[in-house]
Amino acid sequence: AQSVTQLGSHVSVSEGALVLLRCNYSSSVPPYLFWYVQYPNQGLQLLLKYTSAATLVKGINGFEAEFKKSETSFHLTKPSAHMSDAAEYFCAVMYSSASKIIFGSGTRLSIRP
Amino acid sequence: DVKVTQSSRYLVKRTGEKVFLECVQDMDHENMFWYRQDPGLGLRLIYFSYDVKMKEKGDIPEGYSVSREKKERFSLILESASTNQTSMYLCASSRQGPDTQYFGPGTRLTVL
């Protein structure tokens, strides 16, 4: 079955530190991959997406993610965390034959002053 | 700017009531989706629609039904609300095929 795994339901980093949120998917077929962010009491907002072009994808707010087929991973990074990055982040996968997205269970990012 | 709106941000209902949640998109998208979000479980797909009057069950359709009479509007119906349907409900829309889904702000439903 197709699935998305986000390692760590809660990640805490200091302001200015590197942010690394991990995402692995299960599939032998190259998928479309997404990262969404959800601020408190809001809907989900697209951060970035991979659609088989460049393997390093740049998104909004300084985030980027790298597609690694050999590792079936799509980890999200940001070089320097800001207090405003505190939110929940969802990795998601979609396959070209369907319009449905499979979401990971989410990672809550906290930023320490 | 793309926009998906949901009829209510917060809703409180009693067990057994019929509940309607409405979603409207202004992007002329073919696909529309209803999810529920619960802590630790991420987003789970309830139903989706790929055209007017067309619908498909998602992963957790039990206790829910949907209606799509117009392209821009997708309604989620709880025929007889139960306490285990207390949750955050999110609507989304997208173009046909593997495209980005755009989300509404969500409706936090409490069933007492």
Interface residues (C-beta under 8 A of the other chain):
Chain A: S9 Y32 F34 Y36 N41 Q42 G43 L44 Q45 L46 K49 T51 F90 M94 Y95 S96 A98 S99 K100 I101 F103 G104 S105 G106
Chain B: V4 R9 N31 F33 G40 L41 G42 L43 L45 F48 Y50 G58 L90 A92 S94 Q96 G97 P98 D99 T100 Q101 Y102 F103 G104 P105 G106 R108
